[in-house]
Amino acid sequence: MIKPATAHHLPQIAAIESKIFPDPWSVELFAHKIEDPNTIFYIAEDREGIKGYAILQLIAPEAEVINIAVTPSARQQGIGQALLEALLHEAKIQQIETIHLEVRESNQAAKALYNALGFQEIGLRKHYYNNPREHAILMSCQIKE
């Protein structure tokens, strides 16, 4: 089930973040995003707990996917797609025209998902990521009426 994140979810979100990313966000940063009125923050949860989360920062008429993650054991089950589709749906409601994101150049699965949902490569940020050092592919998606 996709639903809004709350402070109650923070420990699980932070645990997932620290398992997946070499430079994880802090619990405080996630808490700030949950309370930010210009942020859409969703989780994917089942009986066993949180399987993933996605965060969209609104900067009307644009927005940016600033974080999206799915636990390794829950990948290839459509959770990332469901989270991203929920963000796209909410962006449409909020009258967002364009959504941007950055993705690691080597992250083929994420790039395929983004392409499938209408994102296109628009640029490159050299040496954007650390640990390991890697370029970021810039992508954007036009929200259709």
N, C-alpha and C positions, 0 to 999 in steps of 0.2 A: 504494500500500500504506500502510495506517495502522499505525504502530508507535510505541513509546515514544521520546521524544527522549533523546539522550545529549549529553555534552559535545562530542563530535565534530561534532554538528550546529549548534553555537552560531554559527559564523561565517555560515552561510546563513540561520539564523533571524534574526539581528541585521540582516543585509542586507535581508531581506524587510520586517522591522519598520520600518526607516528609510525604505524606499520608500513604505510605505503610510500610516504615521501621522505627524502633524505633531509629536508629542511622543513619540518612540520610547523604548522601554525600553532600558536598557543591557545589554551582554553579561553583566555581573555579576549583574544582576537575573534574567536568564534562567537563568544558571548556578545561582543560589540556588534557583530554582524546580525545576530538574531534580533537585537533591539533597534537596529537602524531601519527607519521607515522607508529608506531608498534601497533596501536589500530584500530580495526574495530568496529564502533559504528553505529548501525542501530536503526531506530525508526519505529513503526507501526502507520500510520496516516490515518485518514479518514476525511470526510468533517467537522466533529465536533472537530477534533484536534488529539493530540497524545494519543494513547491507550496503548502504551508500548514501551520499548526500551531494547536493549541488547548490551553488550560490550564484545569484545574478545580481550585479550592482547596477541600479538604474541611474542613468545620467541623461534624462529625457532630452531629445527623442531617441537617444541611443542607450545601449546597455552593454555590459561586459560580463561574460561568464568568468568569474574569478577563482572558482574552485569547483571541481567535480571529482568524485572518487567512488569506487566500488571495491568492496573487500575482495581480495584475491579468490576466496572460495566461492564467491557469488558472481564472478565474471562469466560472460558468454551466456547470460540468462535474460538479457533484455533490460536489466536494471538501469544501466547507464542511459540507454535510449529512453526509457520511461521517465527518468529524471530530466533529461534534456528536453523531451517533448513537453513536460509540465512547465519548464521554464519558458519555452517558446509560447505556450498557450497563455501563460500569465503575462508575458511581454506584449502579446497582442491585446489583451485586456487593458494593459497600462498604456496602450497606444505608442509602443516603442516601434521605431522604424527599422533600426539596424542593431544587430547584436554582434559584438566582437569577442574574440578569445585568442589566447596563445596556446600552442601545444608543442611539446618537445618534437623536434624533427624526427626522432627515432620511434615515436609512439604511433605505429602504423594502425593499431586497433582504434585508437581515439580519432585519428585522422579519417579513417573509413567511416566511423559513426558520424562525425561532423559532416562529411561530404554527403552521406546518405540523407541527412536532415536539412540539406540546403546550404551548408557553409561552403565558401570558396576561399582558396588561398589568395591572399592579397599582398603578402610581404614576408619579410624575414627580419628577425632581430638576432644579429650575430652575438654569440656567446651570452645569451640572455640567462640561461640556467647555469647554476653551479652544482657540483656534487652529483653527477659529473657535469663538466662544462659542455654545454650544447646550445645550438641555435634553437630559436623558437620560430615556428611558422605562425604568421598572423593569418587569421581567418575571419570572415564576416558572413552574415546572413541577413538578407533583406526580409523583413516581416511583411507578408502579404495581407491585404485587407480581407 
